[in-house]
Each structure stands twice: as C-alpha cells, then as structure tokens.
Amino acid sequence: MGIYLNFFQHLDLQYADSVGNFDMHYINRYLREYLNWIEENTGCDIIALGTGNRDGQRINVKSLKL
C-alpha cells in the first residue's frame, strides 16, 4: 500500500509530463523535504508522482529519504 500523489507537476513545472523512474537527487531538495513530511505524517510511502493528464505520465519512486 502506498500513496500515488497526483498533480505533482503543479508543485514545480519542470516535472510536467515526466515519465519513468527518477533518482531522487533530480527532485528539488524542498520538494523532497515536503514529500518526506507527507510520508512521515501519513505513515505510508509515496509510490508514484503524477506529472500530467495522460495515462502513464508519472514518476515512479521507491524511497524519498534524504
């Protein structure tokens, strides 16, 4: 079980329409801190970040730990 965080591209437009597996170093430090905060406060891991309005436009993540 995990969180699929949709509309991630609205937090930073550079991620709009991104697809695939990302190394977390490519995600802005402040966004990583925010995503870590979500994980800590919900007790669930974020498994994917939606980045667009089409099927498959998502970033797959495994761990967001800094």
Protein Blocks (a to p, Z undefined) as FASTA:
>chain_A
ZZddehklmmomklgoiacjddfklpcfklmmmmmmmmmmnopacfbdcfbfbehiacdd
fbfcZZ
